[in-house]
C-alpha cells in the first residue's frame, strides 16, 4: 500500500522543463506541475479533518447532555443507536486521517523536493559558463537543495496546516453560535488579539532569524577557512590568531541567538496569556448562560474543550507562521538563481553537427566578456577581447595560438565550444554555423585538455570513461597506457580500500598530484577520440621527463584531427603546422616556427625570453 502511494508521483520526469517565473506565487505554483491533483486532494481531506475535529466537541457535548438528563441504568436502552453511530463515525475517521496521511507523507513529502531537485539540477546544468563564473558552485547546489524543501514546506503550511486551522476555527464559531450567539464573542476577541500578536512578532522573529543565519554562515565560514588553509595557519604559527578570529564570529552569533531567545520568551508568554484569557472568557460566559438556563452542561463541556484545544493549536500556528516566513525567504533567495533564463540555448530547428573533415572558420568575430551587461548599463568602456577576427583552419591542420596573457587565445577556444556567444560574426565547422547545431553534438565532436584539470569525485574508471561511456574496459586501459597513466593508477588506493581504477580521486581530483590529474584527463580525451582536438596548456603540470613521453602520445593522437593548441611554453607547440600570434584581440603574425623567428616580431621576442625548450621543429 505504501509503495502504491509513493509511486503516484514520478520524482524524475524526463520531459523538458522551462525556466520558472520570477514572481513568488507563480514560481511556487509552477513547481507543483504534475502533483497538483494530489495536493488538492490532500487539502480537501485536511479541511474535512478540521471540520470533523471541531464537530467532535459538539457531539461529545450532546453525549454529556444526555448523560446528565437520564438515569444511568437506561442509557443503553434509550440511546443505543446514537452511541453505536457515534462509535462508527469515530472509527471511520481513521480512514479519513489515514488517507490524508498517506497522501502527505508517502505521495508528497518525499516526491515534491526530489522532483524539484531533479528539475532544478537539470536547469542549472543548462546554464552557461558565464553563469558559473558569477556564482559559487556551493551556493548554487545549496539553493537547489534548500529551495526544493522550502517550496514543499510552503505548500504544506498553506494547504495542510493553514487550511486545517481556518476550517477548524470557522466550524468552532458555527458550533458555539448554535449554543448561543454570545459564545462567539470571546473567540472573535481572542482571534483579533492573536492576529495582532502574530503581526507584531512574526516579522521580528523572521528578521532576527535571518540575522542569526547570516552570523552562523560567517562563523562557519571562518572556521572552515582555517581548516581549509591549515598548512598556512601552522606555517605562520597563527592557531591562536585564528581561534580569536573565529571567537569574534561566535560572539556575534551568540548575540543574535540571545536576541532570538528573548523574543521567543516574549512570544510564549503573550500567547499563554491570550489563551488563559480565552479560557476565562469562554468559561465565564458559558457558565453565566448555564446559570440562566440558556445552555446545558454539554455546551459547557464542549466550549471549554474547544478553548483548551485552541491553547495547543495557537502555539503550533505561531511557530508554523514563523517557519512560513522563513521558507518564503528561502524561496525568494532561490528564485534569484533558479529563475535566470539560459543565455545559450539551442535554436528551435537545431540539428546535430556532422563533422566529416574538421575545417574551422572564424569570420569577422567580435567578442567582449559581459558585453550584454555593459551595454545594458550604457557603459562605453567595455573591454573587447576579439576584434574583427578572421581565421581559417584547414581540415587536419595543427595550429598553435600564441600571445601574451589576455590576448584572446582561450577566448577563441571558449567561443568554438560555444561556452559564450559571439557578439558579431560567425563560427563554421565544415560549413555549419555552430549556432545552428545542438550544443551536445558540437561538444561531442571536440576533445579538450585544459591547464585547469577538473576530475569528478568518483573512481578513476568513471573519470576516464567520461570521455566515452560505452567504451570497453580494454579500450579504457589502452587510453590510460597511451597517456602514461596506467602504472600509477594501479598503485592508487583510497581511504575505503578501493584500489587501482576503482579508487576515488577526491573532490576535483585533490588526492592526485597535478601531473596525475592531467594524465587522467589526457586519457579521457584519448578515449573520446573526437575529430577536433583542443589543447590548452595540456602538459603544463607535467615534469619534463613525463612531458617528453606524453608529447609523442599527443602527436599520435593528433593524426587525422584538426588541432588547436595553446601553450605559454612555446617549445611544446613549435612543431605545429602553423602558429597564430595574437595581440590585443587581433592576429598580428602567422606562419611556421622558423618563419616567425625570421620575422623578428612578437613571437621571436617571446621565444627569446624562454629557455630550456626541448621540442623543436623537425
C-alpha positions as CSV (number, residue, x, y, z in Angstrom):
1,X,0.0,0.0,0.0
2,X,2.7,2.4,0.9
3,X,4.6,1.7,-2.3
4,X,1.4,2.4,-4.4
5,X,1.1,5.9,-2.9
6,X,4.8,6.5,-3.2
7,X,4.6,5.8,-6.9
8,X,1.8,8.1,-7.7
9,X,4.3,10.9,-8.4
10,X,7.3,10.4,-10.7
11,X,10.2,12.2,-9.0
12,X,12.3,12.0,-12.1
13,X,10.3,13.2,-15.2
14,X,12.1,13.1,-18.5
15,X,10.2,15.8,-20.3
16,X,11.9,19.1,-21.0
17,X,11.5,21.8,-18.4
18,X,11.2,25.6,-18.8
19,X,12.6,28.3,-16.6
20,X,10.2,29.0,-13.8
21,X,8.7,32.5,-13.3
22,X,10.5,35.1,-11.2
23,X,7.5,36.1,-9.0
24,X,6.9,34.2,-5.8
25,X,3.5,32.6,-6.2
26,X,3.8,31.9,-9.9
27,X,7.2,30.2,-9.1
28,X,5.7,28.1,-6.3
29,X,2.7,27.2,-8.5
30,X,4.9,26.2,-11.4
31,X,6.8,23.9,-9.1
32,X,3.7,21.8,-8.4
33,X,3.3,20.7,-12.0
34,X,2.4,17.0,-12.1
35,X,1.5,17.0,-8.4
36,X,-1.5,19.4,-8.2
37,X,-4.3,16.8,-8.1
38,X,-2.7,15.1,-5.1
39,X,-2.1,18.5,-3.3
40,X,-5.7,19.4,-3.9
41,X,-6.9,16.1,-2.6
42,X,-4.8,16.4,0.5
43,X,-6.1,19.9,1.1
44,X,-9.8,18.8,0.8
45,X,-9.1,15.9,3.2
46,X,-7.4,18.3,5.6
47,X,-10.5,20.6,5.5
48,X,-12.7,17.6,6.3
49,X,-10.4,16.6,9.3
50,X,-10.5,20.2,10.6
51,X,-14.3,20.2,10.5
52,X,-14.6,16.7,11.9
53,X,-12.4,17.5,14.9
54,X,-14.4,20.7,15.7
55,X,-17.7,18.8,15.3
56,X,-16.4,16.1,17.6
57,X,-16.6,18.5,20.5
58,X,-20.2,19.2,19.6
59,X,-21.0,15.5,19.5
60,X,-19.4,14.9,22.9
61,X,-21.3,17.9,24.3
62,X,-24.5,16.2,23.2
63,X,-23.4,13.0,24.9
64,X,-22.7,14.9,28.1
65,X,-26.2,16.5,27.9
66,X,-27.8,13.1,27.6
67,X,-25.7,11.7,30.5
68,X,-26.9,14.5,32.7
69,X,-30.6,14.0,31.9
70,X,-31.0,10.3,32.1
71,X,-30.8,7.5,34.7
72,X,-27.6,5.5,34.0
73,X,-29.4,2.2,34.1
74,X,-31.5,3.0,31.0
75,X,-28.8,4.9,29.0
76,X,-28.0,2.0,26.6
77,X,-31.7,1.1,26.1
78,X,-32.7,4.7,25.1
79,X,-29.5,5.8,23.2
80,X,-28.0,2.5,21.9
81,X,-28.4,3.5,18.3
82,X,-26.9,7.0,18.8
83,X,-23.9,5.7,20.7
84,X,-23.3,3.0,18.0
85,X,-23.4,5.6,15.2
86,X,-21.0,7.8,17.2
87,X,-18.6,4.9,17.6
88,X,-18.9,4.0,13.9
89,X,-18.2,7.7,12.9
90,X,-15.2,7.8,15.2
91,X,-13.8,4.6,13.8
92,X,-14.4,5.6,10.2
93,X,-12.5,8.8,10.8
94,X,-9.3,6.7,10.9
95,X,-9.8,6.1,7.1
96,X,-10.1,9.9,6.5
97,X,-7.0,10.7,8.5
98,X,-5.1,7.6,7.1
99,X,-5.8,8.6,3.5
100,X,-4.7,12.2,4.2
101,X,-1.5,11.0,5.9
102,X,-0.7,8.6,3.1
103,X,-1.0,11.4,0.5
104,X,1.0,13.8,2.6
105,X,3.8,11.6,3.8
106,X,4.0,8.9,1.1
107,X,3.0,10.7,-2.1
108,X,4.2,14.3,-1.5
109,X,6.6,14.6,1.4
110,X,9.5,12.9,-0.4
111,X,8.5,13.3,-4.0
112,X,7.9,17.1,-4.0
113,X,11.5,18.1,-3.0
114,X,13.1,15.3,-5.0
115,X,11.2,16.2,-8.2
116,X,12.1,19.8,-7.7
117,X,15.8,19.0,-7.1
118,X,15.8,16.9,-10.3
119,X,14.2,19.7,-12.3
120,X,16.4,22.5,-10.7
121,X,19.5,20.4,-11.3
122,X,18.7,20.0,-15.0
123,X,18.1,23.7,-15.3
124,X,21.4,24.5,-13.7
125,X,23.3,22.1,-15.9
126,X,21.9,24.1,-18.9
127,X,23.4,27.4,-17.6
128,X,26.3,29.0,-19.5
129,X,29.9,29.2,-18.3
130,X,29.4,32.9,-17.6
131,X,26.7,32.0,-15.1
132,X,29.1,29.8,-13.1
133,X,31.8,32.5,-13.2
134,X,29.4,34.8,-11.3
135,X,28.1,32.1,-8.9
136,X,29.9,29.9,-6.4
137,X,29.2,26.2,-7.1
138,X,28.4,25.5,-3.5
139,X,26.0,28.4,-3.3
140,X,24.1,27.0,-6.4
141,X,23.9,23.5,-5.1
142,X,22.7,24.8,-1.7
143,X,19.9,26.7,-3.5
144,X,18.9,23.6,-5.5
145,X,18.6,21.6,-2.2
146,X,17.1,24.2,0.1
147,X,14.6,25.8,-2.3
148,X,13.1,22.4,-3.1
149,X,12.5,21.8,0.6
150,X,11.2,25.3,1.1
151,X,8.7,25.0,-1.7
152,X,7.3,21.8,-0.2
153,X,7.1,23.3,3.3
154,X,5.3,26.4,1.9
155,X,2.7,24.2,0.3
156,X,2.4,22.0,3.4
157,X,1.9,25.0,5.7
158,X,-0.6,26.7,3.4
159,X,-2.6,23.7,2.2
160,X,-2.4,21.5,5.2
161,X,-1.9,23.5,8.4
162,X,-3.5,26.8,7.5
163,X,-6.5,25.1,5.8
164,X,-6.9,22.9,8.9
165,X,-6.8,25.9,11.3
166,X,-9.2,28.1,9.2
167,X,-11.8,25.3,8.8
168,X,-11.4,24.3,12.4
169,X,-12.0,27.8,13.7
170,X,-14.9,28.5,11.4
171,X,-16.5,25.2,12.5
172,X,-15.9,26.2,16.1
173,X,-17.7,29.5,15.6
174,X,-20.6,27.7,14.0
175,X,-20.9,25.2,16.8
176,X,-20.7,27.7,19.7
177,X,-23.0,30.0,17.8
178,X,-25.6,27.2,17.7
179,X,-25.4,27.1,21.5
180,X,-25.6,30.9,21.9
181,X,-24.5,33.9,19.8
182,X,-22.9,35.4,22.9
183,X,-20.5,32.5,23.0
184,X,-19.0,33.7,19.6
185,X,-17.6,36.9,21.1
186,X,-14.8,35.5,23.3
187,X,-13.5,33.6,20.3
188,X,-13.7,36.6,18.0
189,X,-12.0,38.9,20.5
190,X,-9.2,36.3,21.1
191,X,-8.8,35.9,17.3
192,X,-8.2,39.7,16.9
193,X,-5.7,39.8,19.7
194,X,-3.9,36.6,18.5
195,X,-3.7,38.0,14.9
196,X,-2.2,41.2,16.4
197,X,0.4,39.2,18.2
198,X,1.3,37.3,15.0
199,X,1.5,40.6,13.1
200,X,3.9,42.0,15.7
201,X,6.1,39.1,16.5
202,X,6.5,37.1,13.3
203,X,8.3,39.8,11.1
204,X,10.6,40.4,14.0
205,X,11.3,36.7,14.5
206,X,11.9,36.4,10.8
207,X,14.4,39.3,10.9
208,X,16.3,38.0,13.8
209,X,16.3,34.5,12.4
210,X,17.9,35.9,9.2
211,X,20.5,37.8,11.2
212,X,21.2,34.6,13.1
213,X,21.6,32.6,9.9
214,X,24.0,35.2,8.4
215,X,26.0,35.2,11.6
216,X,26.1,31.4,11.6
217,X,27.3,31.4,8.0
218,X,30.1,33.8,8.9
219,X,31.1,31.7,11.9
220,X,31.1,28.5,9.8
221,X,33.0,30.3,7.0
222,X,35.8,31.4,9.4
223,X,36.1,28.0,11.0
224,X,36.1,26.3,7.6
225,X,38.6,28.7,6.2
226,X,41.0,27.9,8.9
227,X,40.7,24.1,8.3
228,X,41.0,24.5,4.6
229,X,44.2,26.5,4.9
230,X,45.6,24.6,7.9
231,X,49.0,24.4,6.4
232,X,49.2,28.2,6.1
233,X,47.9,28.6,9.7
234,X,50.6,26.2,11.0
235,X,53.3,27.6,8.8
236,X,52.9,31.1,10.3
237,X,52.0,29.8,13.8
238,X,48.7,31.6,13.8
239,X,46.5,29.0,15.5
240,X,45.8,31.5,18.4
241,X,45.0,34.2,15.9
242,X,42.6,32.0,14.0
243,X,40.9,31.0,17.3
244,X,40.4,34.6,18.2
245,X,39.1,35.4,14.6
246,X,36.6,32.6,14.9
247,X,35.7,33.7,18.5
248,X,34.6,37.1,17.4
249,X,32.2,35.5,14.9
250,X,31.0,33.1,17.6
251,X,30.3,36.0,19.9
252,X,28.3,37.8,17.3
253,X,26.3,34.7,16.6
254,X,25.6,34.3,20.3
255,X,24.3,37.9,20.4
256,X,21.7,37.0,17.8
257,X,20.9,33.7,19.5
258,X,20.2,35.5,22.8
259,X,18.1,38.1,20.9
260,X,16.0,35.4,19.3
261,X,15.5,33.6,22.6
262,X,14.3,36.8,24.3
263,X,11.7,37.2,21.6
264,X,10.8,33.5,21.9
265,X,10.2,34.0,25.6
266,X,8.0,37.0,24.9
267,X,6.0,35.1,22.3
268,X,5.4,32.2,24.6
269,X,4.3,34.4,27.5
270,X,2.0,36.6,25.4
271,X,0.5,33.5,23.7
272,X,-0.1,31.8,27.0
273,X,-1.7,35.0,28.4
274,X,-4.1,35.2,25.5
275,X,-5.1,31.6,25.8
276,X,-5.8,31.9,29.5
277,X,-7.9,35.0,28.8
278,X,-9.8,32.9,26.2
279,X,-10.5,30.1,28.7
280,X,-11.6,32.6,31.3
281,X,-13.8,34.5,28.9
282,X,-15.4,31.4,27.4
283,X,-15.8,29.7,30.8
284,X,-17.3,32.8,32.3
285,X,-19.8,33.4,29.5
286,X,-20.8,29.7,29.2
287,X,-21.2,29.3,33.0
288,X,-23.3,32.5,33.1
289,X,-25.5,31.2,30.3
290,X,-25.8,27.8,32.0
291,X,-26.8,29.5,35.3
292,X,-29.6,31.3,33.4
293,X,-30.7,28.0,31.9
294,X,-29.9,29.1,28.3
295,X,-27.4,26.3,27.7
296,X,-26.9,22.8,29.0
297,X,-24.0,21.0,30.7
298,X,-23.0,19.7,27.3
299,X,-22.4,23.2,26.0
300,X,-20.2,24.0,29.0
301,X,-18.1,20.8,28.3
302,X,-17.9,21.4,24.6
303,X,-17.0,25.1,24.8
304,X,-14.4,24.5,27.5
305,X,-12.8,21.7,25.5
306,X,-12.7,23.9,22.3
307,X,-10.9,26.7,24.2
308,X,-8.4,24.2,25.7
309,X,-7.8,22.7,22.2
310,X,-7.1,26.2,20.8
311,X,-4.5,26.7,23.5
312,X,-2.4,24.0,21.9
313,X,-3.2,25.0,18.3
314,X,-2.2,28.6,18.9
315,X,1.4,27.7,19.9
316,X,1.6,25.4,16.9
317,X,0.3,28.1,14.4
318,X,2.7,30.7,15.8
319,X,5.7,28.7,15.0
320,X,4.4,27.4,11.7
321,X,3.7,31.0,10.6
322,X,7.3,31.9,11.6
323,X,8.5,28.9,9.6
324,X,6.4,30.0,6.7
325,X,8.1,33.4,6.6
326,X,11.5,31.7,6.7
327,X,10.6,29.3,3.9
328,X,9.2,32.2,1.8
329,X,12.6,34.0,2.3
330,X,14.4,30.8,1.2
331,X,12.3,30.5,-1.9
332,X,12.8,34.2,-2.8
333,X,16.6,33.7,-2.4
334,X,16.4,30.6,-4.7
335,X,14.3,32.4,-7.3
336,X,17.2,34.9,-7.9
337,X,19.3,32.0,-9.2
338,X,16.8,29.3,-10.4
339,X,14.7,31.6,-12.5
340,X,17.5,33.0,-14.5
341,X,16.9,32.2,-18.2
342,X,19.6,30.3,-20.1
343,X,21.8,32.6,-22.0
344,X,22.9,30.0,-24.5
345,X,20.1,27.8,-25.9
346,X,19.8,25.6,-29.0
347,X,17.9,27.0,-32.0
348,X,14.4,25.7,-32.5
349,X,15.5,23.9,-35.6
350,X,18.9,22.9,-34.4
351,X,20.4,19.8,-36.0
352,X,23.3,17.5,-34.9
353,X,26.7,18.7,-36.1
354,X,28.2,16.4,-38.8
355,X,32.0,16.5,-38.9
356,X,33.4,14.9,-42.0
357,X,36.7,16.9,-42.4
358,X,37.1,19.2,-39.4
359,X,37.5,22.6,-41.2
360,X,37.0,25.5,-38.9
361,X,36.3,29.1,-39.9
362,X,36.0,32.2,-37.7
363,X,34.5,35.0,-39.7
364,X,34.5,38.6,-38.5
365,X,34.4,37.7,-34.8
366,X,33.8,40.4,-32.3
367,X,33.6,39.5,-28.6
368,X,33.9,41.0,-25.2
369,X,33.1,39.5,-21.8
370,X,30.0,40.8,-20.1
371,X,29.1,42.7,-23.2
372,X,25.3,42.4,-22.6
373,X,25.6,43.8,-19.0
374,X,27.8,46.6,-20.0
375,X,25.5,47.7,-22.8
376,X,22.5,47.5,-20.5
377,X,24.3,49.8,-18.1
378,X,25.1,52.1,-21.0
379,X,28.8,52.0,-20.3
380,X,31.1,52.8,-23.1
381,X,34.3,51.4,-21.6
382,X,33.5,47.7,-22.4
383,X,36.6,45.6,-22.8
384,X,36.6,43.9,-26.2
385,X,38.8,40.7,-26.3
386,X,38.5,39.9,-30.0
387,X,38.1,42.5,-32.8
388,X,37.0,41.5,-36.3
389,X,38.9,38.3,-36.1
390,X,39.2,36.1,-39.2
391,X,40.8,32.7,-39.1
392,X,40.5,29.5,-41.2
393,X,41.9,26.2,-40.0
394,X,42.1,23.6,-42.7
395,X,40.9,20.0,-42.2
396,X,43.6,18.1,-40.3
397,X,45.7,21.2,-39.7
398,X,47.5,21.6,-36.4
399,X,47.8,25.2,-35.3
400,X,49.2,26.8,-32.1
401,X,47.8,30.0,-30.6
402,X,50.5,32.3,-29.2
403,X,50.3,35.6,-27.3
404,X,50.6,37.4,-24.1
405,X,48.0,36.7,-21.3
406,X,44.7,38.3,-22.2
407,X,45.4,38.3,-26.0
408,X,42.3,36.1,-26.7
409,X,43.7,32.6,-27.0
410,X,41.4,30.9,-24.5
411,X,38.5,33.1,-25.7
412,X,38.8,31.6,-29.2
413,X,38.6,28.1,-27.7
414,X,35.6,29.1,-25.5
415,X,33.7,30.5,-28.4
416,X,34.4,27.4,-30.5
417,X,32.9,25.3,-27.8
418,X,30.0,27.8,-27.6
419,X,30.5,28.4,-23.9
420,X,29.9,32.0,-24.9
421,X,28.0,33.7,-27.8
422,X,29.9,35.8,-30.3
423,X,28.9,39.5,-30.3
424,X,29.1,39.5,-34.1
425,X,30.3,37.3,-36.8
426,X,30.0,33.5,-37.0
427,X,32.0,30.3,-36.5
428,X,31.7,27.4,-39.0
429,X,32.7,23.8,-38.7
430,X,32.6,22.1,-42.1
431,X,30.3,24.9,-43.3
432,X,27.8,24.5,-40.4
433,X,27.2,27.5,-38.2
434,X,27.7,26.3,-34.6
435,X,24.7,28.5,-33.6
436,X,22.5,26.2,-35.8
437,X,23.6,22.9,-34.3
438,X,22.8,21.3,-31.0
439,X,25.3,22.1,-28.2
440,X,25.6,18.5,-27.3
441,X,26.6,17.4,-30.8
442,X,29.1,20.3,-31.0
443,X,30.9,19.4,-27.8
444,X,30.7,15.6,-28.6
445,X,32.8,16.4,-31.7
446,X,35.5,18.2,-29.7
447,X,38.1,16.8,-27.3
448,X,39.8,19.1,-24.9
449,X,42.6,19.1,-22.3
450,X,43.0,22.2,-20.2
451,X,45.6,23.5,-17.8
452,X,42.9,23.6,-15.0
453,X,42.1,19.9,-15.0
454,X,38.9,19.1,-13.1
455,X,38.1,15.5,-12.2
456,X,34.8,14.3,-10.8
457,X,34.7,13.0,-7.2
458,X,34.4,9.4,-8.5
459,X,36.6,6.5,-9.4
460,X,39.4,6.7,-11.9
461,X,37.4,4.4,-14.2
462,X,34.4,6.7,-14.1
463,X,36.6,9.7,-14.9
464,X,38.3,8.1,-17.9
465,X,35.0,6.6,-19.2
466,X,33.5,10.1,-19.0
467,X,35.1,10.6,-22.4
468,X,33.2,7.7,-23.9
469,X,30.8,5.9,-21.5
470,X,30.2,3.0,-23.9
471,X,33.9,2.1,-24.2
472,X,35.1,-1.3,-23.1
473,X,37.5,-2.0,-20.2
474,X,40.3,-2.8,-22.7
475,X,39.8,0.4,-24.6
476,X,39.9,2.4,-21.4
477,X,43.1,0.7,-20.2
478,X,44.7,1.3,-23.7
479,X,43.9,5.0,-23.4
480,X,45.4,5.1,-19.9
481,X,48.6,3.4,-21.1
482,X,48.9,5.9,-24.0
483,X,48.6,8.7,-21.5
484,X,51.3,7.2,-19.3
485,X,48.8,6.8,-16.5
486,X,48.2,3.1,-16.2
487,X,51.2,2.4,-14.0
488,X,50.4,4.9,-11.3
489,X,46.7,4.2,-11.4
490,X,47.4,0.5,-10.5
491,X,49.2,1.8,-7.3
492,X,46.3,4.0,-6.2
493,X,44.3,3.3,-3.1
494,X,41.7,5.4,-1.3
495,X,40.5,5.6,2.4
496,X,37.8,3.0,1.8
497,X,40.2,0.4,0.5
498,X,39.3,0.8,-3.2
499,X,42.4,0.3,-5.4
500,X,43.5,0.9,-9.0
501,X,40.8,2.0,-11.4
502,X,38.2,1.7,-8.6
503,X,40.0,4.2,-6.3
504,X,38.2,7.5,-5.9
505,X,40.2,10.6,-6.7
506,X,38.6,13.1,-4.2
507,X,36.9,16.4,-5.0
508,X,38.3,17.8,-8.2
509,X,40.9,15.1,-8.0
510,X,42.5,16.6,-4.9
511,X,44.1,13.2,-3.9
512,X,46.2,13.2,-7.0
513,X,49.2,15.3,-8.0
514,X,48.8,17.9,-10.7
515,X,50.6,15.6,-13.2
516,X,48.5,12.6,-12.3
517,X,45.3,14.6,-12.8
518,X,46.5,15.8,-16.2
519,X,47.4,12.4,-17.4
520,X,44.0,11.0,-16.5
521,X,42.4,14.0,-18.3
522,X,44.6,13.2,-21.4
523,X,43.5,9.5,-21.2
524,X,39.9,10.7,-21.1
525,X,40.3,12.7,-24.3
526,X,42.3,9.9,-26.0
527,X,39.3,7.6,-25.3
528,X,36.8,10.1,-26.6
529,X,38.8,10.3,-29.9
530,X,36.9,13.3,-31.2
531,X,37.7,14.7,-34.7
532,X,38.7,18.2,-33.3
533,X,41.2,18.4,-30.5
534,X,41.8,21.4,-28.3
535,X,44.9,21.6,-26.1
536,X,45.1,24.4,-23.6
537,X,48.4,24.0,-21.7
538,X,47.8,20.3,-21.9
539,X,51.2,19.3,-20.4
540,X,51.7,22.3,-18.1
541,X,51.6,20.2,-14.9
542,X,53.9,17.5,-16.1
543,X,57.6,17.3,-15.4
544,X,60.0,17.4,-18.4
545,X,60.6,13.6,-18.4
546,X,56.9,12.7,-18.4
547,X,56.1,15.5,-20.8
548,X,58.6,14.2,-23.3
549,X,56.9,10.8,-23.2
550,X,53.3,12.1,-23.4
551,X,54.2,14.5,-26.3
552,X,54.7,11.6,-28.5
553,X,51.3,10.2,-27.5
554,X,49.7,13.5,-28.1
555,X,51.3,13.8,-31.5
556,X,50.0,10.3,-32.3
557,X,46.5,11.4,-31.1
558,X,46.6,14.4,-33.3
559,X,46.9,12.4,-36.5
560,X,43.9,12.9,-38.7
561,X,42.4,15.6,-36.5
562,X,42.1,19.3,-36.6
563,X,44.1,20.6,-33.6
564,X,44.2,23.9,-31.8
565,X,46.9,24.1,-29.1
566,X,47.7,26.9,-26.6
567,X,50.9,26.9,-24.6
568,X,52.9,29.6,-22.9
569,X,55.9,27.2,-23.1
570,X,56.5,27.8,-26.8
571,X,58.7,24.8,-27.3
572,X,55.7,22.5,-26.8
573,X,54.0,23.9,-29.9
574,X,56.9,24.8,-32.1
575,X,56.3,21.8,-34.4
576,X,52.7,22.8,-35.3
577,X,51.8,23.3,-38.9
578,X,51.1,26.9,-38.3
579,X,51.4,29.3,-35.4
580,X,48.9,32.2,-34.9
581,X,50.2,35.1,-32.9
582,X,47.5,37.2,-31.2
583,X,47.9,40.6,-29.6
584,X,45.0,42.9,-28.5
585,X,42.4,40.6,-29.9
586,X,43.9,40.6,-33.4
587,X,46.1,38.3,-35.4
588,X,49.5,40.1,-35.9
589,X,51.6,37.2,-37.1
590,X,51.2,33.7,-38.5
591,X,53.4,31.1,-40.0
592,X,55.8,28.3,-39.1
593,X,58.2,28.4,-36.1
594,X,61.1,29.2,-38.4
595,X,59.3,31.8,-40.4
596,X,58.2,33.7,-37.3
597,X,61.7,33.6,-35.8
598,X,63.0,35.1,-39.0
599,X,60.3,37.9,-38.9
600,X,61.8,39.0,-35.5
601,X,58.3,40.1,-34.3
602,X,56.4,39.4,-31.1
603,X,56.8,35.6,-31.4
604,X,60.6,35.9,-31.8
605,X,60.6,38.2,-28.7
606,X,58.6,35.7,-26.7
607,X,60.8,32.8,-27.8
608,X,64.0,34.7,-26.9
609,X,62.8,35.2,-23.3
610,X,62.3,31.5,-22.8
611,X,64.9,28.8,-22.4
612,X,65.1,25.1,-21.9
613,X,62.9,24.2,-24.8
614,X,63.3,20.6,-25.8
615,X,60.8,20.2,-28.6
616,X,61.8,21.8,-31.8
617,X,60.5,21.7,-35.3
618,X,61.9,18.7,-37.3
